[in-house]
Amino acid sequence: MQFTDAQRTAIDTHDDNLLIVACAGSGKTEVISQRIARLIGRPGVQPRNIVAFTFTEKAAGELKERVHTRIRELHGEVHGLAEMYIGTMHGYALDLLHSHVPEAFKYNVLNDVQTRLIIDKYSTQSGLTTTNAIVQGTSKPLRRWVNSKLYQQVMSILREDDVDLDGLRSDVADGLDKYMQLLSDRAYFDYTAILHNTAVLLNDEGDESVLSLQRHVKETVRYVVVDEYQDTNPVQEQLIRGLTRHGANLCVVGDDDQTIYQWRGSAVENILTIENRYPGVRRATLNENFRSSPAIVDLARRVVEQIPPGDRLSKAMTAAGHQTFDRGDLLALEFPDTRAEADWLVDRMERLRGVPFQDREGSEPRGLDWSDFAVLFRSVKADAGPLVEELRRRDIPYVIKGLTKLFETPEVQAAVSCFRFVAGEADEQDVIDAWVDAGVGLTEGDVRAGLPVLTAAMRWDASKPWDSTTLQGVFLDFLEAVELREERVPRERGELVYYNLGRFSTAIGDFERIHLTSEPQQRFDAFAKWVEYQAPDYYEESDGDNGYAQPNAVVIATVHQAKGMQWPAVFLPALRKNTFPASGRGGLGVFHVVEESLVPGAARYRGTEADERRLFYVAVTRAQKYLALSFAPTEKRTGKKRSDFFNEATQVHTVLTREVRPSSDGRLTPTPMRGIPEVVMSFSDLKYLFECPYSFKLRLLYGFDSPLQKELGFGKSLHDVMAEIHKRAIEGDIAAPEEAEDLASAFHDGPPTELAGRFAFCVC
């Protein structure tokens, strides 16, 4: 395998701390994999001595597979690879807490959506409705459902950033105390708590559990690798500092030009100043872009070089891949309105479909297909409507990353009708019409076969266990009763339909994890209202792609969601002033709750012009060969002018302002690229494989969630009691059998009798 000089330097630097500046498309995953594989060959280095952080679980799956392959190539079979950690910081931090901090043994994790749900459900106990926003000198209490997202962000900033907590207003400080107490009372970690608690324990001196955790890190961790380092925030930097404070080698990989999560608190200063904050840092700059054509690389470089030199690392990205540039590949077009813009976007896709494209140097060309086209917006929620309408009109398959507009798809609207029926807000004919009109291959007779499942869900009474009927169970039972299968869906839409239903199942799971203890009828009523009024806003910035399905469909996404991905053809519409670059956000913001002077570097939460320029750079570099920028005015007063980014692009000689249509000669049969996903599985996933292969397929391929079962409550109670017994045993306090009933009562919502017998056996 051939490497550039810069790549070779990065791969072979093992003793010095290392900063790898990796431009877009520079092959950083291969470089990281090669470096880790070579570390294994060093004297005394075991897999367990290496910790590698990725930004997402899917990125971890790809890196893990690549690392294991390279290790086998260099060293043959190596024992102990399972002890090497490759994953997210949250996953590693949680493992440390669950392994070394007895108080944390019984804690479960809430994702961002579940965290917001618990804030809304317990709006007083969480501090939401007792916390005020100061608007033009007037104090206004935050409101349930309306301001929970803002409150959640405030609670994260107060624990993730270097905030002067002593300067907080009393209501904000009280809200933080209430929120943390709510999580503690219910034994939950949110994502921020995982990192915050671990960072504190790694860097502080304290009791035996602190010393145990630090001793484990000191004796085990010798090499730390951090990918996407430019997007780390202060608490993540504290965690990294804690892991390396005992002498572990640090390698960070990133690109300050791709810092796009400032609004979540990421601090570009981390990568800009690392050479001043860690000793002996060596720099390797991967300038070569192997992804995009020379014209796309040139445009991207021009965009980002407008950032002042003091705010970015010195580098000059160059094209080094096999993609060629042909006149007409890059376009910047203006349209009279958004309807005309959407029409042209779909026209262009239809004209590009079947055009020969070479994925890799030396590979056989294939014809472009729908999944090779990505349309990236600054805001899908605000601007994707006309495009979605046009794709539907022409019956072209599409997927929208995240779940914001998922609830508008026909198959999900049909699924929602089932819950509206159970909640008494729809009748049988509404359910039948919704499923038949969804065009998924079901007849009226098929739907009627599923109605008894819904009717049974309505007949719950107080004599039944509160967990006897679940939202997820009813949903899956209904799909089974109507015998919906991918092959029944017309026009080869089966994979796409199940992809969307799987993501809807994720939303059900999020809601039900917080509301499982509610009586079924109350739960169904609340879910029907939540899906209709709140859910789309909850998932506005979510990815939501939990499965590994790869539908042959046009991808619609925000630029943020497209980070780390690539497509042969990328479209960037809605390039209007005040949209991209975005103007300052209106409405309530975090600094209406927390005084800006208390937060170092507070401007990054608002976003700057440089931040928007970095985001546009990321958008442009997602394209391999074809790139189309477009502008269309809206009726809004602020939507009449062209984006500065659009204007700059029209000044580049490779960007045409009139379309050159691709030649019809040499067209190939449209063939989507089907990569083999790097699948991450758990033992629970394998359990489903052994019990029911089709259930396994639904979970793994499409991301369907599993029903929460009554055994979950018993299992969690058992786990919590054992954690308490373990914690006390470490402290020398051995629980006696006669304490079983009290322990059962403390950790179980229901009658303790059955549990007490089990626990008495455990403590004997």
N, C-alpha and C positions, 0 to 999 in steps of 0.2 A: 504494500500500500504506500503510495507516494504522499508525502506531506510537504507543505511549504516550510521555509526556514522558521517562520513565526510559530507555526503549529508544532514543529519539532522542539523548539525552545519550551513551549508550554508543556508538552508531553514529558520532557526530560528534566524539568525543574522539580526537584523533590525536597531539597533541604531548605531552600529559602521560602519565605512566604511569597505568594504569587498572586498578581492581578492579571487576569486574562481579559483584555478588552476585545470583545467579540462582536464585530459588526454583523448586521443582518445577513443571514444566509452563509455564514463563514464556517460552518461545519463544527460548531462548538461541541455538540453531543459526542461526535467521534473523538475529538480531542480529549474531552473529559474521560471518556471510556478508556482510551489508550493510556492516559496518565494513571488512572486507578489500577488498570491491569499491570502496569509496570511497578507500581508501588507494592503490589502483592509479591513481586519477585525480590524485594529488598530483604536483607538479612533480618530475621526476627519480626517481620511485619505479618500479622495475621488479618484475615478479613474483618474480624471484630474491631480492629484498630482504626477502621475507616468509617467516617460518617459523611454522607453526601446528601445535600438538601436540594430538592427541586421545588418548583412553584406549585405544581399540581400533581395529583396522584397519577394521572395519565402520562405526564412527563416522566414520572418516576418509573412507571412500567416500561417505557421505552428505554430509559437509561439503564435500568437494571438488566434488561435482556441484552443490551449492547455490551455492558460491562462483563456479564457472565460469558458471552460469546468470545470476547477478546481475551479473557483470562484462560479459557479453554484452549484458544489458539496459541497462546504464549507458554502456558504452563501445564496443559493437560488438565486432568481432573484435580481440583483443589477442594479439600474438605473445609467445612465451616463457612461456606459462602452465605448461608442463611443468617449468619451472625453479622454480616456487613449491613449497615443501615443505608438504604437508598430510598428516600421518601420526603415528605414535607416536614417542615419544622414542627408543625402542630403534632404530627404523628410521633415524632421522636420525643418531643417534650412530654406528651401524654404518657408515653411508655416509661420515661424516667419517673414521672409522678406515681404511676401505678405500680412501679417496681420498688421504689425506695421511700415513698412517703405514705405511711399507713393511713393518715387522714384522707388521702385521695383515693384509696382503694375502691370506695363505694360510689365514686362520682361517675356519672355518665355525661356524654358530650352533646351539646345542642349545636346544630348548624345555624347559619345566619337567619334563615327563615324561621326556624323553630325558636330562636332567641327572640325574634320580634313578636312571634305569637305569644310567648309567655309574658312579654312586657305588656301586650294588649290585654291578655286574659286577666292578669293581676295588675291592673293599671295603677291601683293605689299602692299596693305592697311593693311594686317595682320602682316607685317614685315618679312614674311618668306624670300623673295628674297633679302631683304636689310640687313639680318643678316648673319654673316660670321662664318665659322668654321676654326679653326687654326690647320692645319695638318703639322707637321714637320716644323714649322716656316712660312708656307705659308698660306695666307688668301684666303679662297674659299667661295663664296656666296652659301647659301643653295638653293636647286632647288625645283621648284614646282613638285608635285606628288612624287618625289624621297625622299625628306627629310622632308616632312610635319609631319610625325609621330614623328621624332626626335624633330622638332620644337615645336610640341604640348607638348611633355614631358618636354622640357625646360621651356615653359610658365607655366606649372603646378608646377614644382620645385620652380620657382622663387616666387610663391605665397603660396605654401604649406609648404615649409621648411624655416628654419631660415637663409636664405641666406643674406650675406652682400651685399645689393643692391648698396651701394655706391661704391663698388669695381668693378662693372660690366664694361666691355668695352662699349664704347659709342654706338656701333651698336646694342649690345644686349639690353642695356637700352632703346634705341630708339625703338627696336622691341617690347619690353614689352609695351611701351606706345602706339604704333600703334595697337597692338593686343587688348589691353583693350579699346582703343577708338573705334575700329571696333565693338566690342561686345556692347559697350554703344550706338553707333549710330544706331545699328540695334535692340536694346533692347533685347539682349540675355544674359543669364547666361550660362557659361559652368559649369561642375560639380565643378571645383575648385573655381570658383567665388562664388558659393552658400556658400560653407564652409568658404572661406576667409572673405567674407563680414559679415557673421553672427558672426564669431569669433571676428572680430574687434569690431563690435557693442556691443557684450556681455561684452567685457573687457575694453572698452574705456569709457571715460566721454565725453559727447557731447550735441547735440541739443535735442529738444523735442522728436524726433522719437527714438533716442538712449535711452533716459530716459524711454519712453513708453515701448520699448521692454524689457529693463532691469527690469522695474517695473512688467511687466507681468510675467517674469521668477521668480522674487523674491517672488511674491504673489502666484504663481501657483505650481512651481516645487519643490517637497519635496524629491523625490526619483529618482535617475538616474541609469539605468542598461545598461551596455555596453557589448555586446557579441563580441567575436573575438577581444578582446582588444589588443592582441599581434600584430594585423595588422593595428593598428591606426598609423597615421603619425602626424607630428608636428601640423598642422593646426587643425586636429581632436582633438588632445589633448588640444589645446587652446579652442576649442568649449566646450569640457567637463569641462574644468576649469571655463569657463564663466557661465555654467549652475549650477555649484556647489559652486561658490564663495560666495553665500549668505547663505550658510549653508545646502544645500540639501545633503542628504545622497548619497554616491556613491558606487555602486557595479559593479566591472568589472569581466568579465569571459573570460578566455582564457588559452592558453597553449603556452609558449615560444618555445616549441619543434615544434610547428606547424606554426611558423612565416615563410610565404613563399612569401610575397609581398614586399620584400625589394627593388626590382628593381622599384617599384612604389613609394617608399619613406617611407614605413612602418618602424617604429623604434622599434625593440625588446626591447630597453632600457626602453620604456614606461612601460612594464609589469615587467621588471626586477627591476626597481627602484621605483615603485609606493608606496611602504611602506615607502620610504624616502621622498616622495613628497606630500603626503596627511596625515593628522593627524589621529591617532588611527586606522590604517588599520589592520583588523583581517584577517588571512589567513585560507582558508579551501581547502585542497587538495583532489581532487577526483581521487584516484589512480586506481580504479577498472575499467577495460575494460570489458563491457558486450557484445561487438560486436564480437570479434575475438577469435579464438581458442588459447589455451595456447602456441602452437608453434609459431604462428604469433606474439603474444604479446612478446614472448621471443626474437624473431628475431628483432622486432622493437625496443625493449628496448636496445639490444646490439648495434644497429646502432646509436642511439641518445646519448648513454652514452659515446661515443667517443668525444663528444663536451666537451671542457674544463669546469670544474665545475664553474668557475667564469663567464661563459657566459650562464648559464642556472640555472633555479630554481631547488632546490633539490626535487626529487620525484622518485618513482620506480613503474612503471605501472605493475599491476598484472591482470591476467585473472580471470574474475568472472562470465562469461556467460555460456550458455549451450552448445556452440559449442565444439565438441571434436576433438582431433587430432588423425589421423590415418596415419601410415607410408605411404608415397607417396603423402601426401597432399601438401607438400612444395618441389619444385623442382628448381634446378639451372642447366640449360643445355646449352651446347655449340654447335654451328652449323658451318658448313664450310662457309656458306654465308647467306645473308638475304633471299634469295629465300627459302632455306631449313628451315630457322627459321619460315617464314610465313606458310609454309606447315605444320610444326609441331603445330604451334599455333592453326590452324583450326582443325587439327586432334584431338588435345586435347579437344577442345570444343565439337566436335562430340562425343568423348568418354565420356565426362562428361554429355552430354545431357541425361536427364532421370534418372540420379543418384538421389536417395532420398536425400532431404534436408529439414531440420526443421527450419523454419524462426523464430519461437518463442518457448520458453520452453513450452512444453505441447501441442503444435499445431500438427496437422496431417502433416506428411511429404508430399512433392510434388516432382515431377520430375523436375530437373533443365531444363531451356529452354534458348533460345538465349539471352534474356534480362538479364540473371543472370551473363553474362560474360562481363567483362570490360578489355580493353587493353589500358594501360596508357603509354604514351610516354613523354619523356622530350620535344620533338618537333614533333607534328603530321605532320607538313608541311615537315620536313626533312626526317622522317623515316617511315611514315605509308603506303607509296606507295605499297610495296610488299604485305602487309597484305590485303589492300583494293582490290588489283588485285586478290588475291586468294579467298577472300570472294565472289567477283563477279563471279569468274569462277565456284564456287560451288553453286551459287545462294542462298547464305546465307544472310539474311537481316542484315544490319548494319546501324548505325547512327554515324556520326562524330559530336561531340559537337563543337559548334562554326561554323563559315561559311567558314573557309579557303578552304576546299575541297568540300564545298557544290556545287560550280559552276562546278564541274566535274561530278556530278551525271546526269544520262541520262534525267530525268524529268526536271531538272533545265536547262540543255543544250537546251532542247526542248523549254522551256519558253524563254530563251535568244534568240532563233531563231526568235521569234515573234518581238522582239525589233530590231533585226538586219534587219528584213524585213521592218519595218516602217522607219528605218534609211537608207534604200536603199542598204544595204550590203548583202542581201540574197533575193532569189526569192521564189515564192510560193512553188516550189518543195522542196526547202531546208526546209521550215517550215513543209511540209507534211512528208518528210522523217524523220526529227528529232523527231516528235511526234509519228509516227508509230514505229520507231526504239527504242523509249524509253520504249516500252512494257507496256504502261499504259492502254491498252484496247481500244485505239482509232483506227478507220479505216481511210483510206484516205478520205472517204466521211464525216466522223465526222470532220476531220480537215478542210476540204473545207467549212464546215458550219461556221467555225470561221473566215475564211479569210476576209469576209466583215468588221468585226470589225477592223482588222488591216488596211485594205484599207481605211476605213473611217478616221482612225487616220492620214493617209498620206495626206488627202485632206484639212487640215487646211489652212485657208488664213487669211490675215491681218484684214479682216472685222469681224472675230470672236474674242470673248474675249480670252485673253491670257491663261485663266484658264479653257477653255471649254473642253480641252482634257488632261487627266492626265495619267501618266504611270500606276498608280495603277488601275485606272478605266478601261483602255484598257486590262490590265492583267486579271482582274476579269470578265470583259465582255466576253473575249475570252474563259475562262474556262467554263463560263455559256453557250456560244454558241455551244461549242463542246460537251456539256453535260458530262463533266468529273465528275465522282463521285467515292468515295472510293470503292463501291461495283462493279464497272466496272473493276477495276484493277485486273489482274490475280494473282493467287498464293498468295492470302491474303496479298498482298503488299499495299493495299489501304491506310492504316493508315500511313505507312512509306512514300509513295509517297506524301501524303498531308502534312505530317510533314515537308518534304523538301521544298515543294512549299510554305508552310507557312513561313518558314525561308527566302526563297527568297523574299517573299512579304515584309518582314521586311527590307531587303536591298533596295527594291524599295522605301519604305517609307522614309528611311534615306536619300537617294539621292534626292528625290523629295521635301523634306522639305527645302532643301537648294536651289534647282533649279526651284522651282515652278513658279517664275516670269519670267523665260526664255520662249521664244516662243516655242510652242510644238515641232516643227520640230528640233529646236536647242536642246531642252531637250532630245528628243529621240536619236538624234545623239550622244550627250554627254554621255547618259546612256549606249548606246551600246558599246562605247569605254571604259567607266569606268568599266563595268562588265567584259570585256575581259582582260583589262590590269591592273587595279588598285584594284578592289574590293577584291580579295582574300587576298591581303596584308593588306587591311583595317581591315579585320575581323580575322586576325591571332590569336589574343588573346581574341577574343570576345566569349561569351557563345552563345548568339543568340537564346536560347530556350525560346521564349516568351510564347508559348502555354503550355497546360497541357496534351498533348497527351503522351501516354506511349507505343510506338511501341515495339513489341516483336522482338528486334533486338540487336545484339552485339553492345556494346558502345565502340567507339574509342574516346579517349580524351587525353588532356595533364593532367599532375598531378595537375597543378593549377586548371583546370576546374573541377577536381574530388573532390576538397575540400568539406567536409561536406556530402559526399555520401558514399555508401557502396554497395558491391556486394558479393554474395557467392563465386565467383571465379574471381580473378584478375590476369592479365598477365602483366609483366613488361619486355618488350623486349628492344633491342638496348642498352644494358648495356655495353657501350664502354667507355674507357678512352677518355676524351675530349668531351663526349656527356652527360654522367650522372655519375659522376659530370661533369658539363659543364666547359669548359675552358673559359678564358676571351673572351668576344665578340670582333670580329674584326669589321672593318669599323668604320664609324663615330659614336661617342657617345656624351653624354651630356657634357662631360668634354673637348670636342673639341670646345664647344661653351661657356660654363661657366667654369671659372677657378675652379679647384677642391678645392683650399684653401678657397674659399668663401662659401663652403657648409659643415656645421658640419656633421661629420659621413658619409662623401662622399663615403666611401668604400662600403656601403651597396647597392648603386646603381649598382655597378659592380658585386656584389655577391662574397661570400667567400666560402671556403670549408665547413664551419659550416652551411651556408645557404643551400648548396646543400644536406648536410646530413639531415637537417630538412625536406627538400622536399622529400627525399627518405623515411624518416620515415612516412610522410603523405601518400605516395604511398602504402607502406606496410600495413598500418593500414586501408586502404579501404577494405581489404579482410576479409571476415568472416571465411572461412574454407580453400579454395584452393588458393594457390599462386604459380605462376611460374615465375621465373627470367630466362632470356635468353640472350646469347651473340652470335653475329655473326659478323665477321670482314667485313669491306667494302673495296672498292678499294682505298679509300683515304688514304694517308700516315698517317693521324691522326686517322684513324679508325681501326687500327690493334690490339690494345691491349684491354684487358678486364678491365672493370670498377673496381675500388677499392671496390665499394659496392658489386659487384658480387663476387669478391674474398673473401671478408669477410663473405658473406653468405654461401659460400661453406665450411667454417670452422665450421659451426654450425651443430651439429649432427642430428638435425631434418630435415635438408635440404638435399635432395638426389640429386646426380648428374647423376642419371640414372632413367628414368621414371618407376614407378610402376603403371600399368594401373588399373583403377578402375574396380571392379568386375562387371560382367554382370548380376549377380544374384540380384533379388529384384528390377529390374528397374521399374520405374513408367512412366506413360504417361507424356511427357514434358508439364508443366503447368506454364506459367509466373506468377509472383506475380503481382497482380493488386492492388496497393494501391489507396486510395481515396485521390486525391490531395487537399491541403488546398488552395482553390481558392480565389483569391483576385479580386473583381469586382468593377467597377465604375458604376455610373448612366448611363454613355454613353454605357457601355456594356449592361445594362438592356434595353436601348432604342433599341439596335439591336435585343434583344430577342423578344420584343413586335412587332417590324416591320417585322422581318424575322428570324424564329428560325434557319434556315440553315446558314444564315449569322452570327448569334450569335455563332453557332458551329464552323464555320471557324475561327472566331476571338479568341474565348476562348480556344478551344481545340488545334488548330493548329497554332495560333499566326498570322493569316493573318492581315495585316494592312488594314485600311479603306482608300478609296480614299479621297484625299484632294479636297474639293469642293470650288467653288467660294464664297460660303457663309462664308468660313473661313476667307477670306480677309476682308469682311465687318464686321464679328463678332469681329475679332481682332482689327480692326480700332475703332469700337464702344467701345470695352473694353479699348483701349489705351486712347481714349478721356475721357471716364468716370474716368479713373485713374488720368488723368491730372486735371480734374475738382475737384475730391476728394482731391488731393494733395493741390491744390490752396485753397480750402475751409478750410482745416485744418489750413492753414497759414493765414486765414482771407481774402483771395482774392476771391470773388465770381464772377464766370464767367457770363458775360452778353449775352443775346441771339444774339446780333449783332456780337459776336465773333465766332459764330458757323462755318462760312465758313472758317475762318483762322484756327480754330482747326481741321476741317475736312481735310484741305490741309496739315497740319503738320503731320497727322497720317495716311494718305491714299495715295497710289501710283497713284490711278486713279482720274477721275474727281470728285470734291467735292460736286457737286450739290445735289445728292440724300442724301448723308451723312449729308450735312449741315442741311437739313430739319429735319432729325431725331435728330441731336444734338441740334438744336435750341429748339426742344420740351424738350429735357433732361435738358437744363439749365434754362428753364423758371420757 
